[in-house]
Amino acid sequence: MVTDYICRVRIISIKKLKEFWENPRYSDSEIPLKIWINIIKKGKWQNSNELKKNFPDADSVGNNRTVFNIKHNTYRLIVVFRYKIQICYIRFIGTHKEYDKIKNIKEI
């Protein structure tokens, strides 16, 4: 369950997301990514099933990787989530077309 008062999950590295939305081609991703960041920071999940309560469209793809649809699937975000220590590592942010070119999501 997400609370509104405490940062529980650490995101490594928000800088990648910021660089993405600062690119004029992807500036429409800023608000959806900031919303995603806000929800993740306030969350506390023990596994991907709990995470899916807040992100029903998220897909767990193995090897601790989760894929999020950003801005109604315009963009894809891949993270590695370490539930025991509540750390979320940004592995990829890009367009759906760029995402489709990834050969092995479990290794990204």
C-alpha positions in Angstrom: 0.0 0.0 0.0 1.3 3.5 -0.9 1.4 6.2 1.8 1.7 9.9 1.3 4.3 10.9 3.8 7.5 9.0 3.6 10.0 8.0 0.9 10.4 4.3 1.1 11.9 3.2 -2.2 15.2 4.6 -3.5 15.4 5.1 -7.3 18.8 4.7 -9.0 19.0 6.9 -11.2 16.3 9.5 -11.6 18.9 11.4 -13.6 18.3 9.1 -16.6 14.6 9.9 -16.5 15.2 13.6 -16.2 17.5 13.6 -19.2 14.9 11.7 -21.1 12.0 14.1 -20.5 14.3 17.1 -21.0 14.9 16.0 -24.6 12.4 18.0 -26.7 11.3 14.9 -28.6 10.1 13.3 -25.3 9.0 16.3 -23.3 5.5 14.8 -23.1 6.9 12.1 -20.8 7.7 14.5 -18.0 4.5 14.5 -16.1 3.8 10.8 -16.4 7.4 10.0 -15.3 7.1 12.4 -12.4 3.9 10.7 -11.3 5.6 7.3 -11.6 8.5 8.6 -9.5 6.2 9.9 -6.8 4.3 6.6 -6.5 7.5 4.5 -6.5 9.2 6.6 -3.9 6.2 6.3 -1.5 5.7 2.6 -2.1 6.8 -0.4 -0.1 6.3 -3.7 -1.8 7.6 -7.2 -1.0 7.2 -8.6 -4.5 5.9 -7.9 -8.0 2.4 -9.0 -7.1 2.2 -6.2 -4.6 3.7 -3.7 -7.0 1.0 -4.6 -9.6 -1.7 -3.4 -7.2 -0.4 0.1 -7.9 0.7 -0.6 -11.5 -1.8 -3.1 -13.0 -0.2 -2.7 -16.5 3.3 -3.4 -15.2 4.8 -6.7 -16.4 7.3 -8.7 -14.5 9.6 -10.2 -17.1 12.0 -12.2 -14.9 15.4 -11.6 -13.4 13.8 -8.9 -11.2 13.0 -6.8 -14.3 9.6 -5.0 -14.5 8.4 -3.1 -17.5 6.1 -0.1 -17.0 4.0 1.5 -19.7 4.4 5.3 -19.5 2.0 7.7 -21.1 -0.5 5.1 -22.3 2.3 2.9 -23.7 4.0 5.6 -25.7 7.1 5.0 -23.7 8.5 1.9 -21.9 10.5 1.9 -18.7 12.5 -1.1 -17.5 13.6 -1.3 -13.9 15.4 -3.8 -11.7 13.6 -3.9 -8.4 15.3 -5.2 -5.3 12.4 -5.8 -3.0 14.4 -6.8 0.1 16.3 -3.5 0.1 13.6 -1.4 -1.6 15.8 -0.1 -4.4 14.7 0.4 -8.0 17.3 0.6 -10.7 16.4 2.4 -13.9 17.7 0.2 -16.8 15.9 1.6 -19.8 13.6 4.4 -20.8 12.6 4.8 -24.4 9.9 4.7 -27.0 7.8 1.6 -27.6 9.7 1.2 -30.9 13.1 1.3 -29.2 11.8 -1.1 -26.6 10.8 -3.6 -29.3 14.4 -3.7 -30.5 15.7 -5.1 -27.1 16.7 -8.7 -27.7 16.8 -9.9 -24.0 15.0 -7.8 -21.5 16.2 -10.0 -18.6 19.8 -8.9 -19.3 19.3 -5.2 -19.8 
